[in-house]
Amino acid sequence: MSIVREIKDAVRQLEPEDLAAFRVWFAEFDASVWDRQLEEDVAAGRLDQLAEEALQDLREGCCTDL
C-alpha cells in the first residue's frame, strides 16, 4: 500500500475534532511550502519578467486602483 493511500485511510478515520486540527495544521504546512517555493522562485529570478511586465503596465497607466 502506498503511503498516500495510508494517509488517506488514516484521515478518513479521524474523529471530527482531530480532523479539524489536521485541517489547520495542513493549511499552515501547505502555505509554508508555497511560501518557500515562491521565495526560491523570486531569488532565482523566475518572476523577473512578470514583475517587469506589471511595472510596465503601471508606467503606461494600464492599471486600475483598487
Contacts in CASP RR format, 6 or more apart in sequence:
PFRMAT RR
TARGET T0000
AUTHOR 0000-0000-0000
METHOD contacts of the structure
MODEL  1
MSIVREIKDAVRQLEPEDLAAFRVWFAEFDASVWDRQLEEDVAAGRLDQL
AEEALQDLREGCCTDL
11 19 0 8 1.000
11 22 0 8 1.000
14 22 0 8 1.000
41 47 0 8 1.000
57 63 0 8 1.000
END
